[in-house]
């Protein structure tokens, strides 16, 4: 990986991590350092969706894929930090349809909107800061 590419992904990772920490502070009033790592990883992963799929992929489908990616990463992180390490960063055990207290359908719905915002922000940042293709979306 060349230096410029490395710097791009570190920058995007840091932005995603910071935004996720701020989202948690706003939503729950606190966060955990592991959420910076999860948020950064999710943001980079969201940005890779339309690096892999064509721009003609409808934005709603990209958001659905993004919510799935976030849910999988959230489950993996939860299994490590909550179940294995016992840090109790979050617990969805009281939510209907939860899986092992780590993910639930209600937050999948939240991740749809977060994904949509993250995909658009990533595309804009790549265009403005890293001279990549100007974003253009297909809505349906």
C-alpha positions, 0 to 999 in steps of 0.5 A: 500500500502506498503512502498516499493510499495509507494516509487516505484510509487512516484519515477516513478511519479517524473521521468515522471513529470520531463521528461515531464517538460523537453520535454515541455521546449525543445518543447515550451521553457516553462512549468507550474507546473501542467504539472509535475503532468500530466506528472507524472500521465501519466508515471505511467499510461503508466507503468501500461499498461503491468502490466494489459495486457500480455507481448505478447500484441504488442508494437504498441498496447501498444503505441496506448493505451498509447496515448489514456490514455495520451489524456484522461488525457490531456483533463481532465487536460485541462478542469480543468486548462484551462477552469475551472481555466482559467490558459491558460496553452495550447490552441489547438483551432487553430488545426484542429479536436480539442475538446474544445481546449484541445486535437487534433489529431496532438498531439495524433500522438505525444503521440504515440511516447511519449508513446512508449518511456515511456513504454520502459523506465518504463519497464527498470526502473522497471527491473533495479531499482525495480527487476521486470521482464526483458522487452521482447516485441512483435512488431507485 
